Amino acid sequence: MDQLMRIEALEKKLIELMEQESSVYYLNQRLTVFVSLGNPFERAQVHTFRGKRLSTIFQKIKMHLLERPNRYEWIKIDLAKNFQICTFEELNERVEQTRKNYFRHGLAFDMKMQCAFLEEELNGNAMLTQDPDHPELRINLKNMTRYVELQKRSVPQMTFHPQMRCIVFETISLFEEEVPVRLRTSLPAEKIREYPNQHSLNSEITSVVRQASHYLAEQVQTNGRFIYGYFPCFDKKISFYNSLRHASTLYSMIEAYEITPDKVLRQAIDRAKFYLINELIVTKKDRAYVVDWESNEVKLGANATALLALTQYMKTFQTQDDLELCRQLATVILELQQEDGHFQHVLAYPELTVKEAFRIVYYEGEAAFALLRLYEQDRDERFLTSVIRAFDYFLEREYWKYHDHWLSYSINELTKYRPEDRYYMFGLQNVAPKLNFIHDRETTYPTFLELMLAARQMIGRMHDQGRGELLNDFPSKQLEATIERRMHYQLNGFFYPEVAMYMKRPERILGSFYIRHHSFRVRIDDVEHNLSGYCQVLRSNREEVGMP
């Protein structure tokens, strides 16, 4: 479809939406339409058009495109609406009270909308951050000026002062792919694609899993080491590396392969596995240590996630080649367990002396889950006994209060072998008190979905075993409603082209997941947890309809 036909389709859809809504579209008797034109290799160009009638504006847009024969892969249309007038001082206070990068409105600094920006432009260019030259401001005039110059916009000379009049506005947003896609604004979420029914959402989640796993595959270099991540606003690569996250990301890629098998993904999995075994794991006296070379540490969690990745690999690809290495990794985990059941967390390398007795609760849940996954394939009772001892400790100290997704995974796994009331109650307490918080949480926080889905699988086992009485006080309907909400809400953290196009180099981060309040950070573990959660969604959907 040529560009003019694409614009006409967007115009038609926009008229339809305007007729459905009761919003204010006129400012000073003019409509304002933003047209964003994007390609994978550069930041989108945004053009502003004003007029008394929508038809007149779209004629201007078509003429603009005819004068610029460059083909654009992405076209996004935003119609400004619901304008609020405030002072610059009031705006600055409002931005200061908003979570970083969660300002959901467009801004204009003149009544003719000549100096106006979409929220994607504001956040994608760090314009709503502290200005180094004016520390009292949360409007970064330096970044704003640089962006205007890069866009080659004709903007009137602005004098910013406390009583200057500013305009805050919303938009109706459409993104053009094969057909116009409505980007629904549901505050405090950003604009997210509208899905008319559950079937279309499931189809979208499958596509997201495929894209995210493909993104991770592209990050695996020839030697098997990942490109660790980016800060995409200005295309800054993250140079730090973490062996635990290498292993856990590999685990999520193997999970994704089971859902959407792909030759390129399999090759990347094998390269990343090779790097894990040959560069990150050191074996000594029938023991295997995953070493974090940047900090010279051996972490309980790293040994556990390596064990998870390798057991998942053996299960998925029907091999026993790494079983002995898995036993060696598990031996270290067993030796880190103390008499009362808890684990030491960090060893110094190469001394292998205790560096930190405790670092983060995640490590213990990872260790228990990994030992159970190895027990599934190698019925050595030491592994199950170790987990039972660990949960004696967790129960005594009420570890369910941490609401940790790894503990949810591990208690679900443990109840396959020991379906005892105390374990089931631990799993229920691990999730139930957190549901209100999860449902209303502003950030995408991907591990919440993993936490809930593992608990739901455990609850299914309880029903199968006739243990429904344990669920009398459990908010089952609230769990289902919260899972449903988070399935939608986490897509707010996916780098769709309509979000990526406002970053410096969209192709670097397309199909990944980002953390908005960390400057849109994309890191392999940010992608990994979203990927694992959505794999669980699809797996549970398949089980409901009896698919293998």
CORGI-V169938 format. One record per helix or strand of 3 or more residues. SS is the DSSP state (~ for helix, > for strand). FROM is the first residue (numbers start at 0). LEN is the number of residues. If there is no record, write none. Layout:
ss=SS from=FROM len=LEN
ss=SS from=FROM len=LEN
This chain:
ss=~ from=2 len=18
ss=> from=29 len=10
ss=> from=41 len=10
ss=~ from=53 len=14
ss=> from=73 len=14
ss=~ from=87 len=9
ss=> from=105 len=3
ss=~ from=118 len=6
ss=~ from=140 len=11
ss=> from=164 len=12
ss=> from=179 len=6
ss=> from=190 len=3
ss=~ from=197 len=22
ss=> from=228 len=3
ss=~ from=242 len=17
ss=~ from=262 len=18
ss=> from=280 len=4
ss=> from=286 len=6
ss=> from=296 len=3
ss=~ from=299 len=18
ss=~ from=322 len=14
ss=> from=345 len=3
ss=> from=353 len=3
ss=~ from=361 len=16
ss=~ from=380 len=16
ss=~ from=398 len=4
ss=~ from=404 len=13
ss=~ from=420 len=12
ss=~ from=434 len=6
ss=~ from=446 len=18
ss=~ from=467 len=4
ss=~ from=475 len=18
ss=~ from=496 len=4
ss=~ from=505 len=4
ss=~ from=515 len=3
ss=> from=520 len=3
ss=~ from=523 len=21
